[in-house]
């Protein structure tokens, strides 16, 4: 039965993402908002919903390893596996503001998370804990990011972008909103079904909670970002695909981790410190590629995929 529910979850994810991108693109067109801004906010927040649901449930059950594994693993997967696959499907042009503002902000988020969960190293504490105070600090980070996006949105309304004029751009407001909402529901429900059933299958096979969080749960909760980004790229919305990934990583750390830690402090295993450094390395790699190449082609896609395969091999061998 778990395998059947897993397949149903995947189907919900795929079709939900299709509706979600069409609805979001149409709404952006009607509001004269850049698709990059939509990707950084509405789409990023929507596709981060599974991480939020899974993390809060895991925290309330006292499983900090699952929470941090989910967040850190998802962000590494977003940068390497997801952008790598999306770049193989379609070349992704990275604009200057993403390279000089959003990506550095994502790097700051990763660095701040590493600092907040390094109590034993920095303060000689007996354990590493992301406390409620740490959670509030992270939530301040998402408030600042949203404030920046609001300013960016006002500016983007004065810019004209060449956009394809398929049927999705000629939708009524009602149809756009209905597609958007139905798509989001499909993404969240599908993501939850995939995560819960895949985790049950993995644990029954003897995998540890930390490993499940870094692999099965992280990949499962990243599926909305993957399907949405690929769908956006295939529909000619490459900037929305990039914004989705970068925005999701920022939301995952500042909003999901911040909210979860505020509700229930998170105990952190020592191994996650290494994973935190790997997340920073992956973010730096993407930032270098963005500043140097200004786009992600199949070559960059392969580089990112190789990075993920090396990381996956490491965490499996580590157990």
C-alpha positions as CSV (number, residue, x, y, z in Angstrom):
1,X,0.0,0.0,0.0
2,X,2.9,2.4,0.8
3,X,4.3,1.9,-2.7
4,X,0.9,2.8,-4.3
5,X,0.5,5.9,-2.1
6,X,4.1,6.8,-3.1
7,X,3.2,6.7,-6.8
8,X,-0.1,8.7,-6.2
9,X,2.0,11.3,-4.4
10,X,4.4,11.6,-7.4
11,X,1.4,12.1,-9.8
12,X,-0.1,14.8,-7.6
13,X,3.3,16.6,-7.5
14,X,3.8,16.6,-11.2
15,X,0.3,17.7,-12.2
16,X,0.1,20.2,-9.3
17,X,3.4,21.8,-10.4
18,X,2.0,22.1,-13.9
19,X,-1.1,24.0,-12.7
20,X,1.0,26.0,-10.2
21,X,3.4,27.4,-12.7
22,X,0.7,28.3,-15.2
23,X,-1.3,30.1,-12.5
24,X,1.7,31.9,-11.1
25,X,2.9,33.0,-14.5
26,X,-0.5,34.3,-15.4
27,X,-0.8,36.2,-12.1
28,X,2.7,37.7,-12.6
29,X,1.7,38.9,-16.1
30,X,-1.5,40.5,-14.9
31,X,0.3,42.3,-12.0
32,X,3.2,43.3,-14.3
33,X,5.6,41.6,-11.8
34,X,8.9,39.9,-12.9
35,X,8.7,36.1,-13.0
36,X,11.9,36.2,-11.0
37,X,10.1,38.0,-8.1
38,X,7.3,35.5,-8.3
39,X,9.8,32.6,-8.2
40,X,11.6,34.2,-5.2
41,X,8.4,34.6,-3.2
42,X,5.1,32.9,-4.0
43,X,6.5,29.9,-5.8
44,X,9.4,29.5,-3.3
45,X,7.1,29.8,-0.4
46,X,4.6,27.3,-1.9
47,X,7.2,24.7,-2.8
48,X,8.8,25.1,0.7
49,X,5.5,24.1,2.3
50,X,6.4,20.3,2.5
51,X,9.7,21.1,4.3
52,X,7.7,23.3,6.8
53,X,5.1,20.5,7.4
54,X,7.6,17.7,7.8
55,X,10.0,19.8,10.0
56,X,7.3,21.0,12.4
57,X,5.9,17.5,12.9
58,X,9.4,16.1,13.4
59,X,10.3,18.8,15.9
60,X,7.1,18.2,18.0
61,X,8.1,14.5,18.0
62,X,11.5,15.5,19.4
63,X,13.5,14.5,16.3
64,X,15.9,17.4,15.7
65,X,18.0,15.2,13.4
66,X,15.1,14.8,11.0
67,X,14.5,18.5,10.9
68,X,18.1,19.6,10.3
69,X,18.7,16.7,7.9
70,X,15.6,17.8,6.0
71,X,16.5,21.5,5.8
72,X,20.3,21.1,5.1
73,X,19.8,18.1,2.8
74,X,17.0,19.9,0.9
75,X,19.1,23.0,0.3
76,X,22.1,21.0,-0.9
77,X,19.8,19.0,-3.2
78,X,18.2,22.2,-4.4
79,X,21.5,23.7,-5.5
80,X,23.2,20.6,-6.9
81,X,20.7,17.9,-7.9
82,X,17.7,20.2,-8.8
83,X,19.6,23.0,-10.6
84,X,21.8,20.4,-12.2
85,X,18.9,18.5,-13.7
86,X,17.0,21.7,-14.7
87,X,20.2,23.0,-16.4
88,X,20.3,19.8,-18.5
89,X,16.7,20.3,-19.5
90,X,17.1,24.0,-20.4
91,X,19.8,26.7,-20.2
92,X,19.2,28.9,-17.2
93,X,20.2,32.6,-17.5
94,X,21.1,34.1,-14.2
95,X,20.5,37.9,-14.0
96,X,22.9,40.3,-12.2
97,X,20.7,40.9,-9.2
98,X,20.4,37.2,-8.5
99,X,24.2,36.9,-8.6
100,X,24.9,39.9,-6.5
101,X,22.0,40.0,-4.1
102,X,19.8,36.9,-3.7
103,X,22.6,34.3,-3.9
104,X,24.8,36.2,-1.4
105,X,21.8,36.4,0.9
106,X,21.3,32.6,0.5
107,X,25.0,32.2,1.5
108,X,24.5,34.4,4.5
109,X,21.6,32.3,5.5
110,X,23.7,29.1,5.3
111,X,26.5,30.7,7.3
112,X,24.2,32.0,10.0
113,X,22.6,28.5,10.4
114,X,26.0,27.0,10.8
115,X,27.0,29.5,13.5
116,X,23.7,29.0,15.4
117,X,24.1,25.2,15.5
118,X,27.8,25.2,16.5
119,X,27.4,25.8,20.2
120,X,29.9,23.1,21.2
121,X,32.6,24.6,19.0
122,X,31.9,28.3,19.6
123,X,30.8,28.3,23.2
124,X,32.1,25.0,24.6
125,X,28.6,23.8,25.3
126,X,27.9,20.2,26.0
127,X,25.4,20.0,23.1
128,X,24.5,21.8,19.9
129,X,21.0,23.4,20.0
130,X,19.1,25.7,17.7
131,X,17.2,27.5,20.5
132,X,14.0,29.6,20.5
133,X,16.2,32.7,20.5
134,X,18.1,31.4,17.4
135,X,14.7,30.7,15.8
136,X,13.6,34.3,16.3
137,X,16.9,35.5,14.8
138,X,16.2,33.4,11.7
139,X,12.7,34.7,11.5
140,X,14.0,38.3,11.5
141,X,16.1,37.2,8.5
142,X,13.0,36.2,6.5
143,X,11.3,39.5,7.4
144,X,14.3,41.4,6.0
145,X,14.2,39.3,2.9
146,X,10.5,39.9,2.3
147,X,11.0,43.7,2.8
148,X,13.8,43.5,0.1
149,X,11.4,41.6,-2.2
150,X,8.7,44.2,-1.7
151,X,11.1,46.9,-2.8
152,X,12.2,44.7,-5.8
153,X,8.6,44.2,-6.7
154,X,7.9,47.9,-6.9
155,X,10.8,48.4,-9.2
156,X,10.0,45.4,-11.4
157,X,6.6,46.8,-12.2
158,X,8.3,49.6,-14.1
159,X,10.3,47.1,-16.2
160,X,9.1,45.5,-19.4
161,X,10.1,41.9,-20.2
162,X,9.5,39.9,-23.3
163,X,7.2,37.1,-22.4
164,X,5.7,34.3,-24.5
165,X,1.9,34.7,-25.1
166,X,0.5,31.2,-24.7
167,X,-2.9,30.4,-23.4
168,X,-1.8,30.7,-19.7
169,X,-1.2,34.4,-20.2
170,X,-4.7,35.0,-21.5
171,X,-6.5,33.4,-18.5
172,X,-9.1,35.2,-16.5
173,X,-8.2,36.2,-12.9
174,X,-10.5,33.5,-11.6
175,X,-8.9,30.7,-13.6
176,X,-5.4,31.9,-12.8
177,X,-6.1,31.9,-9.0
178,X,-8.0,28.5,-9.2
179,X,-5.1,26.9,-11.0
180,X,-2.6,28.4,-8.6
181,X,-4.5,27.2,-5.5
182,X,-5.2,23.7,-6.9
183,X,-1.6,23.4,-8.0
184,X,-0.3,24.4,-4.6
185,X,-2.6,21.9,-2.9
186,X,-1.4,19.2,-5.2
187,X,2.2,20.0,-4.5
188,X,1.8,20.0,-0.7
189,X,-0.4,16.9,-0.6
190,X,1.8,15.1,-3.1
191,X,5.0,16.1,-1.2
192,X,3.6,14.9,2.1
193,X,2.5,11.5,0.6
194,X,5.9,11.0,-1.0
195,X,7.8,11.9,2.2
196,X,5.7,9.9,4.6
197,X,5.6,6.7,2.5
198,X,9.2,6.9,1.3
199,X,10.4,7.4,4.9
200,X,8.3,4.4,6.1
201,X,9.8,2.3,3.4
202,X,13.4,3.5,4.2
203,X,13.1,3.0,7.9
204,X,11.7,-0.5,7.4
205,X,14.9,-1.2,5.5
206,X,17.1,-0.2,8.5
207,X,18.1,3.4,7.6
208,X,18.8,5.8,10.5
209,X,16.6,8.9,11.1
210,X,19.5,11.3,10.3
211,X,20.3,9.5,7.0
212,X,16.6,9.3,6.1
213,X,16.3,13.1,6.8
214,X,19.4,13.9,4.6
215,X,18.3,11.6,1.7
216,X,14.7,10.3,1.4
217,X,13.0,13.1,3.2
218,X,15.2,15.8,1.8
219,X,14.7,14.5,-1.8
220,X,11.0,14.0,-1.2
221,X,10.4,17.5,0.2
222,X,12.5,19.0,-2.7
223,X,10.4,17.3,-5.3
224,X,8.0,20.3,-5.6
225,X,11.0,22.5,-6.3
226,X,12.4,20.0,-8.9
227,X,9.1,19.5,-10.7
228,X,8.2,23.2,-10.6
229,X,11.6,24.3,-11.8
230,X,11.7,21.8,-14.7
231,X,8.1,22.7,-15.6
232,X,8.9,26.4,-15.5
233,X,12.1,25.9,-17.6
234,X,10.2,23.9,-20.2
235,X,7.5,26.6,-20.4
236,X,10.2,29.3,-21.0
237,X,10.1,30.6,-17.5
238,X,13.8,30.0,-16.7
239,X,14.0,33.0,-14.4
240,X,11.1,31.6,-12.3
241,X,13.0,28.3,-12.1
242,X,16.1,30.0,-10.7
243,X,14.1,32.2,-8.3
244,X,12.2,29.1,-7.1
245,X,15.4,27.4,-6.1
246,X,17.2,30.4,-4.5
247,X,14.0,31.6,-2.8
248,X,13.3,28.1,-1.4
249,X,16.7,27.8,0.1
250,X,16.3,31.2,1.8
251,X,12.8,30.3,3.0
252,X,13.9,26.9,4.3
253,X,16.6,28.3,6.5
254,X,15.1,31.6,7.7
255,X,11.4,30.7,7.8
256,X,11.1,26.9,8.2
257,X,14.0,26.4,10.6
258,X,13.2,29.7,12.4
259,X,9.6,28.8,12.9
260,X,10.3,25.2,13.8
261,X,13.0,26.2,16.4
262,X,10.7,28.8,17.9
263,X,8.1,26.2,18.4
264,X,10.5,23.5,19.7
265,X,14.3,23.9,20.1
266,X,16.3,21.6,17.9
267,X,19.1,19.3,19.2
268,X,21.8,19.0,16.6
269,X,24.1,16.0,15.9
270,X,27.8,16.7,15.4
271,X,27.7,15.3,11.9
272,X,25.4,18.1,10.7
273,X,28.2,20.6,11.3
274,X,30.0,19.0,8.4
275,X,26.8,19.0,6.3
276,X,26.5,22.8,7.1
277,X,29.9,23.4,5.6
278,X,29.0,21.3,2.6
279,X,25.9,23.5,2.1
280,X,28.1,26.6,2.2
281,X,30.5,25.0,-0.3
282,X,27.6,24.2,-2.7
283,X,26.2,27.8,-2.4
284,X,29.7,29.2,-3.1
285,X,30.0,27.0,-6.1
286,X,26.7,28.2,-7.5
287,X,27.7,31.8,-6.7
288,X,31.0,31.4,-8.6
289,X,29.3,29.9,-11.6
290,X,26.7,32.6,-11.6
291,X,29.3,35.4,-11.5
292,X,31.7,33.8,-13.9
293,X,29.4,32.2,-16.5
294,X,26.2,34.2,-15.9
295,X,24.2,31.1,-16.9
296,X,23.8,27.4,-16.2
297,X,24.2,25.2,-19.3
298,X,24.6,21.4,-19.5
299,X,28.3,21.8,-18.5
300,X,27.4,23.6,-15.3
301,X,24.5,21.1,-14.8
302,X,27.0,18.2,-14.9
303,X,29.3,19.9,-12.4
304,X,26.5,20.4,-9.9
305,X,25.3,16.8,-10.4
306,X,28.8,15.5,-9.7
307,X,29.0,17.5,-6.5
308,X,25.7,15.9,-5.3
309,X,26.8,12.4,-6.2
310,X,30.0,12.9,-4.2
311,X,28.0,14.2,-1.3
312,X,25.5,11.4,-1.5
313,X,28.3,8.8,-1.5
314,X,29.8,10.5,1.6
315,X,26.6,10.5,3.7
316,X,25.7,6.9,2.7
317,X,29.2,5.7,3.7
318,X,28.9,7.8,6.9
319,X,25.6,6.1,7.7
